[in-house]
Amino acid sequence: MGILVSSVTGPGLPGMPAPVPTGGPAPPPANVGQTYQYSGLVVRFIAALIDLVILIVFAVVIAIPFGILAWSAHYWTGGVGPWVALIWGPFAVVVFVLWVAYFTYLESSNGQTFGKRAVDLKVVSLPTGRPPDVAHALVRNVVRIIDWLPFLYLIGFLVALVTPRKQRLGDILANTAVVHA
């Protein structure tokens, strides 16, 4: 049995070169010396409505097969049994995952959902000035559940109303802000 020796090995091994970093140095933060114009709540609301319409269309498309399955289960069992919960429960999970994935993917890739792009907004990570990474975008969007409480973004609206950067709770925890693009 042979030993595979890589040319990129750790220092301290006799006769072996030190590792060479690949990819070059990390780029500097994009926000050095930059100030942001934080988004107002009305334009954010318009962006949220656009995104909501898009997500409702996806939910309806996903609901069609679930609805057919629920109707079939109801028809064939005479309406008896836990079929409705067994069918619509997974539907709710699928729609929730779609909802979180939509915001997380788009905001971490370029900082803009389709709604934000339509009104010229973007989400930025405050330390870097770039779109948030996936982990921070995920935190921002999972906390959106709390921002929605008790209904229609009331907590998110109230928190954004009193914070200087107009951040909702998800933005504060993810260290992000919504700014004009």
Secondary structure as UniProt FT lines:
FT   TURN            11..12
FT   TURN            14..15
FT   TURN            30..33
FT   HELIX           41..77
FT   TURN            78..79
FT   HELIX           83..109
FT   HELIX           114..118
FT   TURN            119..120
FT   STRAND          121..125
FT   TURN            126..128
FT   HELIX           134..142
FT   HELIX           144..148
FT   TURN            149..153
FT   HELIX           154..162
FT   TURN            164..165
FT   HELIX           169..174
FT   STRAND          176..180
//
